[in-house]
Amino acid sequence: MGLPDKLKILFLTPRFPYPLLGGDRLKSYNLLAHLASKHEVHLVSFYQGSSKMPPQKDIDHLKELGLKLHIIQLNPILSGLRILFTTILKYPLEIGYYYHHDFKKVVDDLIDNEHFDLGFAFFMRTAEYIKDKPIKKILMSEDCRRLYQKRSYEKSKNVMQRIVRWWEYRMLKRYEHDIVNHFDTTTLVTNEDIQAMMELNSRASYTLLSNGVNIDYFRPSTNKRDTKELLFTGKLDLWANHLMINTIIKDILPKIRKRFPGTKLILAGAKPSKSILALQNDYIEVHANVPTLVPYLQKAAVFIHPHQGGSGIQNKLLEAMSCGAPVVTSPTGIQGIEATHGKDIMVGNTPEEMVEHIIKIMTDQNFAANLGKNARQLIIDTHSWQSIFDETDSLIIHILSEKNDKT
């Protein structure tokens, strides 16, 4: 069975997928663009902003892709109150926050009036809306949330963070077990996440569907790299990124600067917190809300990423490797990317090992160049968006063929 020419698809997202800020928007946007190029796609999405609706130019951009849009405003204050008074004992916090009667009504009306061939719930945060609907459906969970919260509360040194994340872990343990039973399959981005879900519920169906990167946009430069520039990128207001930055500044950077006194650390990304901005000095630069990270990824001697837990795949590593940047990360940082230590990437179990790897890269330019070249080729071979699109199409064919076998 091949993929039909014109399917009718319902696609739910917890965040408006444009502009492309954050890994969740990146994947949902690219998948939506791909699906809309061949099929009729209805997108139901929350918008969380200072206005009731996204800027008109962002709406127009998605309409130009061929999407039929249904946008629901999400008020953060009201959603927070709703958790406290109605859903705190029923759902995990991240599920309760996104449970909204207006969203449910739009989905219910669409299901009643359209004849959808397939539904996508992007992230578990939208799973409640179609879990019992009589259509074939895919839950794009991306990562095992229970595993993420477990690792997070174990790593956190903040008492309140530990309490909240422990609560989420306990609630997700039950919720994740149950929700996957309602879908024809649940997609995750790493085999580690699939294994964690299998340990929780081995009777549900799981599919590996990784993330992609625009290999034509994230590409190496012909210019030489700055041999004394370390780089970290990401959303600079996120707790997980704060942990990594703290590790770099306290446990890694001083030792590198002792060996190479002129070394600078560049922190580039969106929404830096006040505490991140306060880190700036003669050798630490914060580049806030840059229009693109490509020049930074093309220039740095080392992309450093001391990941400390979590789950899922790190899009920033895909982008750095696609740009040919020599990358130093941890074992959890590289999960979901079939890279080989010493060939495509350098993996350190401790900050001390990462320091050794960074020194190796900074002292051996041929080794650094080969590392970046191999990383780039690996991403081309395994993580181009076209490869992800092909896998998505194959998954849809499989799900629909199961439907046909039963009819």
NORDAMO-V277935 format. One record per backbone hydrogen bond with DSSP energy under -1.0 kcal/mol. CO is the residue of the C=O (numbers start at 0). NH is the residue of the N-H. Records with the same first field share a line. If there is no record, write none. Layout:
CO=NH / NH
//
This chain:
6=39
7=116 / 117
8=41
9=119
10=43
11=121
12=45
18=20
21=25
22=26
23=27
24=28
25=29
26=30
27=31
28=32
29=33
30=34
31=35
34=37 / 38
39=8
40=67
41=10
42=69
43=12
44=71
46=73
54=58
55=59
56=60
57=61
58=62
59=63
61=66
62=65
67=42
69=44
71=46
74=78
75=79
76=80
77=81
78=82
79=83
80=84
81=85 / 86
82=87
86=90
91=95
92=96
95=98
99=103
100=104
101=105
102=106
103=107
104=108
105=109
106=110
107=111
108=112
109=113
117=9
118=137
119=11
120=139
122=125
123=126
126=129 / 130
129=132
132=134
135=118
136=183
137=120
138=140 / 186
139=122
140=142
141=188
143=147
144=148
145=149
146=150
147=151
148=152
149=153
150=154
151=155
157=161
158=162
159=163
160=164
161=165
162=166
163=167
164=168
165=169
166=170
167=171
168=172
170=174
171=175
173=177
174=178
175=179
177=180
178=181
179=182
184=138
185=206
186=141
187=208
189=193
190=194
191=195
192=196
193=197
194=198
196=200
204=185
206=187
212=214
213=217
216=218
225=228
227=263
228=300 / 301
229=265
230=303
231=267
234=237
235=272
237=241
238=242
239=243
240=244
241=245
242=246
243=247
244=248
245=249
246=250
247=251 / 252
251=255
252=256
253=257
254=258
255=259
259=262
263=229
264=284
265=231
266=286
267=233
268=288
269=235
272=276
273=277
275=278
276=279
282=264
283=280
284=266
286=268
292=296
293=297
294=298
295=299
298=225
301=230
302=327
304=306
313=317
314=318
315=319
316=320
317=321
318=322
319=324
320=323
325=302
326=345
327=304
328=347
329=333
333=336
336=338
339=342 / 343 / 344
344=341
345=328
349=353
350=354
351=355
352=356
353=357
354=358
355=359
356=360
357=361
358=362
359=363
363=367
364=368
365=369
366=370
367=371
368=372
369=373
370=374
371=375
372=376
373=377
374=378
375=379
376=380
377=381
378=382
382=212
383=387
384=388
385=389
386=390
387=391
388=392
389=393
390=394
391=395
392=396
393=397
394=398
395=399
396=400
397=401
398=402
399=403
400=404
401=405
//
